[in-house]
Amino acid sequence: MQAISPFLWFDNQAEQAAEFYVSIFDNSSITSISRYPEGSPYPAGTAMGVNFVLDGLEFQALNAGPMFHFTEAISFFVPAETQERIDYLWQALLAGGGTESQCGWLKDRFGLSWQIVPPALGQLLGDPDPEKSSRTMQAMLKMQKIVIADLQRAHDGE
């Protein structure tokens, strides 16, 4: 078990969210589900806690009511090497009611924020030529989903 793992509070969708996430990422699975017993705040048999792994990272999720909600202050950063991978993750995480944001950020249907970002973005933004870096930044600020070719064209002044 890793020393620190993300813990996600859901109203009542922890099991559905875990199923959704493990269907998107390779090397992922639900590892255990504990269920509420009779006399609990939820119907007996409803998932209470869900432990799952996304691409090797362990998560814990809890169904505990509507008191707390996700915000963009916490997001999951997912490096995506190719445009094909960016496109796949973008569409998969938006499925079922997610919303696009800006600069490679999105919010899935459960309200969790994700950043789908190619390593190329950091390389282009880190160019020692301030004009190239600035053009890259300006292009990125106009994007929702990151498009690597458009970033490269902006960087190159095309």
KAJO-V779030 format. One record per run of one state. SS is the DSSP state (a for helix, b for strand, c for the rest). FROM is the first residue (numbers start at 1). LEN is the number of residues. If there is no record, write none. Layout:
BEGIN
ss=SS from=FROM len=LEN
ss=SS from=FROM len=LEN
END
This chain:
BEGIN
ss=c from=1 len=5
ss=b from=6 len=5
ss=c from=11 len=3
ss=a from=14 len=11
ss=c from=25 len=4
ss=b from=29 len=7
ss=c from=36 len=11
ss=b from=47 len=8
ss=c from=55 len=2
ss=b from=57 len=7
ss=c from=64 len=11
ss=b from=75 len=5
ss=c from=80 len=3
ss=a from=83 len=12
ss=c from=95 len=4
ss=b from=99 len=2
ss=c from=101 len=4
ss=b from=105 len=3
ss=c from=108 len=5
ss=b from=113 len=5
ss=c from=118 len=1
ss=a from=119 len=7
ss=c from=126 len=4
ss=a from=130 len=12
ss=c from=142 len=6
ss=a from=148 len=9
ss=c from=157 len=2
END
